[in-house]
Amino acid sequence: MKILVTGGAGFIGSAVCRYLVKELGHTAINVDKLTYAGNLETLKEIEDSPHYHFEKVDICDRTALDAVFAKHNPDGVMHLAAESHVDRSITGAGEFIQTNIVGTFHMLEAARAYWLSLENSAKEAFRFLHVSTDEVYGSLGAEGLFHETTAYDPSSPYSASKASADHLACAWVETYGFPAVISNCSNNYGPYHLPEKLIPLMILNALDGKPLPVYGDGSNVRDWLYVDDHAKALFTILTKGRIGEKYNVGGRNERTNLEVVERICTILDELRPTDKPYKDQITYVTDRPGHDARYAIDATKLEDELGWKAEENFESGIRKTIEWYLDNAWWWQPLRQHAEERKGVLKS
């Protein structure tokens, strides 16, 4: 297959590209604007493969998108390009509206025009996967899980923009018969994750002897999904999912933020010991506005209907992740040096 991946230089998108090319032998066309979140170094493993192509294109540029479709004639689209950091959406919502809503509109329209130009079996087989987040569902209490039928209740500019994009994809199915499917995932983690995100930030701050800032009392709960498991889920949904359906992707690994940070500290104590435990670096900072209390995904539909199962649990995945960061300073060090430019932490 030949699959167009938007945001393919980002964290999840690059994992998808690597999986398509290295593991499956398919062709990945990476369409990425290369904002701060896009990093071609993340694709070094496949950059010389004849099955990998890169197009520096903004998804808000319809003319450029049409040219990419005409040039590569993909069999399907995985649409991952998005602004994704909640804190950055609070301080600068405009980019999120533009990329996540307007950009998704242009992607849907460019893909629809291309789909209408296809004939017979190619048109029948074409699929568009819109990749979204569990944050569109809002916040859970102490009990319960997000299901595909859970009402949307976004609470940040980021999640509101993703919810809007989900509604657009659904509308294109209903209005135009466009062959789209939607996925909503829990928090991803793993190799090549930007240093501003919780898990890599804690690993690298710990190694640098810096404070490990935890929002509020650290009781906010997230369901953690190893990024390579997510990449496999997305390909499964693209190729086996039913048109117009939503599929929740979760790792069944609920942890409080404090539990995550403490586990990182314990593993680092083992792998990179110092004269005192890393937990001593934990500090508590003012909670961010609209910080959802708990997310937890029910992935039963994806597991039962399409046969996907997460291969990593949190214990195996977090150890792999920490080991990767210890072994790959060449990738994260340049990003770490320019972290302040990315406004990764909410400014007062």
N, C-alpha and C positions, 0 to 999 in steps of 0.2 A: 504494500500500500504506500501511497504518497500522501502524507498528512501535513497540513499547514498548521503550525503551532504559533499562536500569538503570545508574546511575552516569553519566548523561548530562551531568553538570556537571563531570566529571573530565577528565583529559587526553585519553585515547583516546575516551571516551564523547562528549565534546563534538565531537570531529572526526567521529565517526559521525553525530551529529545534524546538523551543518553539511552534511555530504555528502548525507544523505538529503533535507534540505529544499532546500538551494541548488542542488545538482547534479542530483538525481533528481526533485525535485518530489513526493516522498512526504511522509507525515506522521510526525513523530517525537514520541512521548510520553516526555518525560524524567522518570524516577522517580529522585530523588536525595535522600538524607538531609541533604546539605550539611554534611558533616564538613569538617575543614580542607582536604581535597583537592578539595572541590566548590566551584566558583566560577562563579556565573551571569554574571559579566563575560565569561567565555569564550564565551558564546552571544549576545553583543550583535548579531552579524550577522544572527541569525534570530529574535531575541526578539519582534519584532512581526509575524512571519509567521503567517498563519492555519493554516499547516501545522505549527506548533510549539506544544506544550503542556508545561507544567511541573507536576509533582506532587511536593510535598515529603513524601516517604514513606520510612520506614525499611524495608528489605527483611525485617527480622525481625518486622515487624508484619503478621501474616497478614490481619487484618481490613481494614486499610488497603489491602493489595494486592488483596484481593477486590473492594474498592470501585473501585479503579483499572481493573481488568479489566472490570467491569460498566459503568463510565462510558464507556470509550473503545473497547471491542470491537476489540482489535488483531488484525492478521493474522499477527503473529509477534512474537517476543521476542528481543532481543539483551541478554544478561545480562553486564554488565561491572562492576557494583558490587562493589568489593572494597577491603580494606586492602592496600596494595601495596608499601610501602617495607621492604626487607629489614632495614635497621638498626633501624627502629621495631619490627619483629616480634621482634627479639632482646631489646629492652628492655621490650616490652609485648605479649606474645603473646596475651593474653586477647581483645583486640579483634579480632585476626585469626581466632581460632577462632569467635567469635560471628558476625562479618560473613561471612566467607568460607565457613564450613561451615554453621552454623545458618541464616544468611541465604539461602544457596543452597537448602537444604532447603525453606524457606518459599516461595521463588520457584518451585521445581519443583512443589510441591503446589498453589500458587495457580494456576499456569499449567495444571497437569493438570486441576484442577477446571473451569477455564474451557474447556479443550479438550474435555472430556467433554460440556459443555453445548452445543457447536456441532453443527450439522447438516450432513450431506452434504458438499458441495464445500468449505465453510469449514473443516470439521474435517479434511478430507483435505489441504488446503493449509497448515494451521497448522504453524509450525516454531518451535523454541526453540533458540537458539544460546547455548551456554555458552562464554564467552571466558576462556581460561586462558593459561598461560605456559610457556615452555620450561624454566623452573627446576624443574618437576616431575621432569624427567629426571635431575637431579643434575649432575655435572661430567664433561666429556670430557677425554681426554688430548690430546696434540698432534695426533692424527689423528682422522678420523671425524666423523660428523654425527648429530644426533638425527633419528630417523625416527619415524613414527607408531607403530611397533611396539617402540620402545625401552622397556625396563623402567623403571618409575618409581623414583627414588632421591633424594627431596628431602632437602635438608640444612639448611634454615632453618625456623623456625616459619611464615614466609610461604609458602615453597614446599610445605611439608607441608599447610598449610591449603588451598592451591589443588589439590594432588593429591587431597585428600579430597573436595573439591567435584567434581572430574572424575569420581571413582568414583561419586559420587551420581548424576550425570547419566547415566553409563553404566548404572547399576542401574535407573534409571527407564525407560530404553529397554527393557532386558531383562525387567524385572518387569511393567511396565504397558503396554508397547508405545508409550510416550510418544515423540512425534516430535522428539527432541533430536539435536543435532549439536555437536561440540566443536572448538574451535580452540586451538592452542598457538602463541604468537608469541614472537619474539625481542625484544630490547630496542628499544623505541620511542623516537623523538626527533622534535623539530619544534616549531612554534609552540605557545604556551600550556602548556609543560611547567613544572611547579612548580620554583621556584628551588633546592630542595633536591637535585634530581636531578643526575647527573654533568655532563651537557652544559650545561644552563643555569647550574649553579653555577660551572662553570669560566669561562663567558662573563662572568658578572656579577662574579665575584671579580676576574677580569682587569681589567675596566673600572674597578673600585674600587681597584685597586692592592693587593689582598689576596693572601695565599698561595693557590696552586692545589694543594690537598692530594690526593695520589695514594696510594692504599692500597698497602702493600708496596713492590715494585719496579715496579709498573705493568704487569706482564706478563700479568695476567688478560685473557682474550680474550672479546669479545662480538660477536654478529652484530647489526648495527644496521639497523632498519627505520623508514623515514620514516612518520610517523603517518597521513598522508593515504593512502599506499599501503595501510596496514593497514585503514583504514576501508573502502576499496574491496574489499579481500579479505574482510572480514567480511560485507558485503552479498552478495558472490558466494557465500560458504559458506552463508549463511542461505537463499538462494533456489535454489541449485543443488546444495548438498551432499546426500549420501545419509544418511538417518536412521541414527543409531548409529555413524557414522564420525567419525574424527578427522582434522583437516587442520592440518599445520604451516605457519605463515606466517613466512617469513624474507626478509631483504633481500639475502642473499648478500654481505654487507659485513662480513667479520670484521676487527676491529681490536683491538690491545691497548689497555688504558685509557690507557697513556702515549702511544700513537700518536694517539688521539682528542684528548687534551689538547694535544699538540704541534701538531696540525693546526688546532685552534681558535686557538692562539697565532699561527700563521703567517698565518691569514686576518685576524685582528684587527690584526696588524702592517700589513697592507695597507689595511684599511678604517678603522681608528682608530689610526694610528701615534702612538707616544710617543717619548721620548728614549732608551728602551732596549727590547729585545725582551721580549715578554710571557713567553717561556720562562723568563726569570730568576726569575719568581714561583713556578715549580713547586717544591713541597716534597714529601717522602715521609713518610707517617705510618704508624703501626702498622697492620698488616693487620687486617681485621675477622674475627671468629670464623666458621669454616665458609665462607670466601670461595671459591666454586667457581672452578676454574682457567680453564675454557673452556666456552662455549656456542656451538653452531653448528647451524643448522637446515637440514634438507633439505626444501625446499618443492616437490619434484618432483611429488608427488601433487596438490597444489593447482594447480600450473601445468599439468600434463598433463590432469588429469581435468576441471578446472573452467575452465581458460583464463585464470587470473589471472597477471599478471606485475608485478613492482615497476617503477614508472616512474622512481624516483629511485635513483641510486647514492649512495654515501656522499659523494663530492665535491660533487655538486649539492645533496644534501639538507642537508649541514652548512653550506654557504654560505647557502642559503635561511634556515636556522634562525638563524644569526648575524645576518643582515640583519634578520630579523624582530625579534630582541631589541633591536637597535640602534634600530629604528624604533618600538618599542611599550613604552616605559618606563611609560606610563600603566597597563599591565596588571600588569607584574611589580614595580613599585616598592612598592606597598602590601603585597604578599606578602613582599617582601624585608625590609621593615621589621619584620614579625612572624615572621620565620623561626625565631627562637629558641623560639617557642611550639610549634613543630611537631616538635621533637626530630629534625631531619633527619639529624643526625650522632650516631653512637653515643656515649653518655656513659660515662665510666669510673666 
